Amino acid sequence: MEDTVIHQDLIESGEEDKIYYPGGDDDDINESNFIYILNTILSGTARLNVLLPSATILAFTIFAPLLTDDGKCSASNRWLMGFFSALSAASCIFLSFTDSFRTATGRLYYGVATFDGIQTFNRGGKKPCVPSDYRLRWDDLFHASLSLIAFLTFAALHPDVVDCYYPEMPRKITNTIPLVVGFVVSLLFVMFPSRRRGIGYPFLLQRDALYCRN
């Protein structure tokens, strides 16, 4: 009899512990969604140096003073600067379409995304396990356009380029527009990040779960 009473007390105490609080599960779901969104934003922000044409802009910053003679351009300097700018803009578009994949052995291959899949740079004809995941899509054109806009804005309003082609442009414009365009492009890259892992993508981030296709 005493054992039965003790057993009943344990059952009642266990039921008291399982008190249901209305809205508790919803709060946990909302918190987890908020944490996921926050992690996504922070991860995208940390990858801006990859998504933006940082390498192309760095190269342009180094060679622009040399090709424009520090803004004192001759006709030949203008032609050289124009050719270099066009080449740099083309590299921004090309790098936006590059991607990479690993084979079953773990070897890393780089290539260019096309409408039929990824075409590797080597002649071995290696293909990923799911070639359709690497096809060229409309969002690739969107990211390439953002990269091109960011570079052209920076290049066109570089101090040496301004002194070479349009020296009468107000400094307020040359100082303000790159900041505004850079902020807008960076915000769009964070909101709509690219899933490509092409040339220039950090090796340690090649297996980042956020950018996995599976």
N, C-alpha and C positions, 0 to 999 in steps of 0.2 A: 504493500500500500504506500509506504513511504517512497519507494523507488518510483512509483507511478506519479506521485505528486511532484517530485523533483524533475522528472521528465517533462511534465506539463508546464512547469515554471520555465524550463529552458526553451521550450517551443514558444511560449508567450514572449519571453525576452528577446528571442530572435526575430519575431514578427515586429516588435517595437523598433528594433534596429533598422528594419527595412522600411523606413518611413519614406513615402514618395513626396518629393517636392515638385510642385507644378512648375514647368518651364526649365527644370534643371538640365534635361537633355538638349533642349533648344539652345541654352546658354553655352553648353560645351560645343555644339555644332558651330555656332556663330563665332566662338573664340578660335576654333580650329580653322575656320574659313578665313578669319582675319589674319591669323598667323601665316597661313599659306600665301595670301595676297601680299603680306608684308615681306615674306621671304622671296617671293617672285620679284617684287620691285627692287629689293636690295641686291638680288642676284643680277638683275638686268643692269642696275647702276654700276655694279662692279665690272661688268663686261663692256662698258661703253668704249674703252680703249680698243676693244676688238671690233665692235660693231661700227664705230666711226672710222673714217679713213685716216687714222693717226699716223701710220707710216708714210703715207703719201703726203700728208701735210708737213710732216717733219722733213722729208726730202725736199719739198717745195721751199720750205723756210731756209734750208741750207743753200740751195742753188739759186734762189731768186736774186739775192744781192750780187752774185757773180754774173748772172746772165743779163741783168739790167744795169750793170755798172753802178750799183747803189742808187738807182733811180735816174741816172743821167744817160738816157738811152740814145743810141744811134739807130739807124734803120735796121742794121744787122742785129742789134740787140733785141729789137721788137720782134723780128722774125724768129729768133732763137727762143725768146720768151714765149711767144705764141705756140711754137712747136712743142716746147717742154710742157706747157699748160695742157695742150691737147693730149699729149702722151700720158700725163698724170691723171687726167680725167678718164681716159680709157682704162687705166690700171684700176681706178676705183670701181668701175663697172665690172671689169674682169674678175677682180678679187671677190666681189659680192656673189659671183656665181660659182666659186670654187667650193669644194666639199671634200670630205674624207670619210673613210670607212676602214674597219679592221676585218681581216679574214679570220677563218677558224683557227689559224696558227697564231693570231695576235699581231700580225704584221700590218702596219699602217700604210694606206694608199691614198694619194691625193688625185683629184680629178676635177672636171668641169661638169656642172649640171646641165643636162640637155632635156628636151622633151621626151627622149627615149630612155633616160636614166643618166647615170654618171659615166663619163668617159675619162679613164685614168690617163695620166701623162706617160706612163711607160707603155711598152708595146706588148705586154703580156696578156692584155685583154681580161684582167681580173674584174670580177663583178661582185657586188655585195649580195648578201643572202636574199634581200628583198629589193630588187632594182627599182621598183615603182616608188619606193619611199624617197628616192633621190632625184626624181624628175623635177624639171624646171616648172615652177608654179608662179602664179600671179604675185604672190607675196614676195618672191625673189625680185621681181621688177620693182616693187614698192620699196624694198630695202636698198636696191641699187640706185633708185632715184633719190632717196634720202642721202645716201653717201655722196652722190654726185652733187647735189645741192649744197651740202655742207662744204665740200671741197671748193666748188666754184665760188661760193660766197667768200671763203677765206682767201682764195687766190686772187680774185678780182679786187679785193679791198686790202691786199697786202701793201704796206707803205711804199715799197720800192716799185710795185706795179702801178700804184696810183700816180707816183711821181713820173713814171715813164709814159703812161698812156693818157691820163686825165688829171694833171696836177692841180686843176682849179676846183676839184671836188672838195666840199667842206669836210674838215676833219671830224666834225660831229657825226656825219654819216658813216665815215669809214671806221669810227670807233664804236658805233652803236649797233649797226646792222649785223656784224658777225656775232655779237653776243646774243642778239634776239634769235637769229636763225639757228645758232648753235644750241640754244636752250630748247627751241621748239623741236629740232631734229632729235636731240637727246631724249626729250620726253616721249616722242613717238617711238624711238627705239626701245625705251623701257616698257612702254605699254604694249608694243607689238614686236617682241624680240625675234631675231632670226634664229632658225634652228640649224643653219649651216655651220659646219666646223671646218672651214677651209684654210687656206694658207694664212698664217699669222695667228691662228687660234692656239692659245696656250696648250702645251702638251698635257699638263696636269689636269686640264679641264675636259679632256677628250671623252671622259666617261661620266661627265656631269649628268645626273639623273634628270635634271630639269629639261635638258636638251636632247634626251634620248627619244628615238622615234617609236620605240616599241611600247 
